[in-house]
């Protein structure tokens, strides 16, 4: 049997929507002897999907999968793949037997009461690790109506909430395992026909209409429950074993629809029954072991921390959210792909050779002699300090937004392509050989002896100061709009093609060898001994004292007595108005 | 301002009922995306064609990707039960188009239809093309000005 994989991505994939992928891959998978995997990567998909018109069996089927890296973590996540449909259609209709769905976030809004979020119309379908939510008018989050000839359809490890009326309305042969169903207007699960078998299901805080509805209700079919829990008294209404009634679970944040369990929970935690012959993980991919929990989430305790001298050689792929400390001399050779969000400290002599692709958002400190050779692709947003003697040879492609300090002796050889927006300081002896393509907008300062050989193509908008002995060999093509000062001994060899509009000073001994083709409009001062060999095509309206050049190949000179000597190709005569300190034709 | 991805080849199913209700047929619109949408590697001929409507916003043409459904009674809660008759109510009769348009679609996978306020380069006008948009529920071809087509029943 062949395995065919196709991708759905917002750009650069085989398909740009799941709907198009289903349309393009529709076919007889049995005759093709093919298992088809449609891999959905992080994006917001908005066209309703029906899986129909294909032929499958138990081994040759269509599997719609969100890879773990692009999948929600048990709570709705807008940065992961989601299928969100507004209007008159079921969000996802499974109308072919044996279809499998893993890891989707499905959301329905508008369209009226008749439409559902997930409609399972055929047998032997399997829906795993999904989130189904209703935004407003839809009565039903999940509906099953399969006949049962080819076997039950199953929903497992999923979270279902906010249905106007029913979380699951089962009229088909249905199995529900390890799901959490919450906040439905009427019943959490209701059976209108056929049989629904529920194991390890938490049906909580339903009956929001207050009309006598239940977390588990049987109304015409057969509802079998084992090891289920309800917040009302309905979980044991149908008999069965291990069921728990009147349970108030301790979720992480129920009002925010975060149905992860906390360590203090006594309603669901360790009170389920193992289903390990069917699966061994939970809604966000964590391993279920020991005594199973009821509901979509298996509670897994967080790591207790890594102390001084600890060595982390492991592969860390989980979320590390608080106060991760690698103390003096630790070696982190692990691949860190998790979120490292708070208080990350790599102290002196620490070596970070890891590849950090996660978000490092707060107070990242690389102390003296620290060496960061890692590739930093994450967002570094606040208070990044690279102190003395630090060497950053990494590739920084992320957003560096606030208070970036490169102190004395710092060498930044990295390629910086991100936005650097505030208070960039390169102090004495600092050498910036990087290619700076970002916006340097406020208070950027390059002090004495600093050497900027980089190519600066961004906007330098405010108070750029290049002090004595600074050499600017850069190519400056951006707009320098306010208060830019090139002080004594400064050499501007760059090609300035941008607008230099206000308070441009070339001080004593300054040499402007650049080609200035922009408008120099106000208070341009060329002081004594300054030499400007530039071709200036703009109008210089005031304070032109030593030497002035004007428009389009018309060259103007002021002699030693500040009288204008004018040579005009058109033989026009210009004079110098000493009162208005301006040149007139 | 929008582009319509159209299935350009038939899918089929051995069961004639599921073949009609579940399979995309040549000319059925699949999805609608904004102008300049980065279509995927598989969203090209021979599987698909793209009709570009640079003068029309996406919400004006959403009706073309509605499924063709029929009401089949009501459930015990009084809500109508709908049954899918075809994957799409509308079909674009690609094979009835003029040879030049068919050739353009076969070669490039794209056909630009001038409509609304668009006055740029195009292969056909909406007045020329709309007669190839057929409502399978009524059997009638589109006769409305695209700019006036109401987005009364939105989908997706």
Interface residues (C-beta under 8 A of the other chain):
Chain A: X6 X7 X8 X9 X10 X11 X12 X13 X14 X15 X16 X17 X19 X20 X21 X23 X24 X26 X27 X28 X46 X47 X48 X50 X52 X53 X54 X55 X85 X86 X87 X88 X89 X95 X96 X110 X113 X114 X139 X165 X192
Chain B: X5 X7 X11 X13 X14 X18 X19 X21 X22 X23 X24 X30 X31 X32 X33 X37 X38 X39 X40 X41 X42 X43 X47 X48 X62 X65 X66 X67 X76 X77 X79 X80 X81 X82 X84 X87 X153 X154 X155 X156
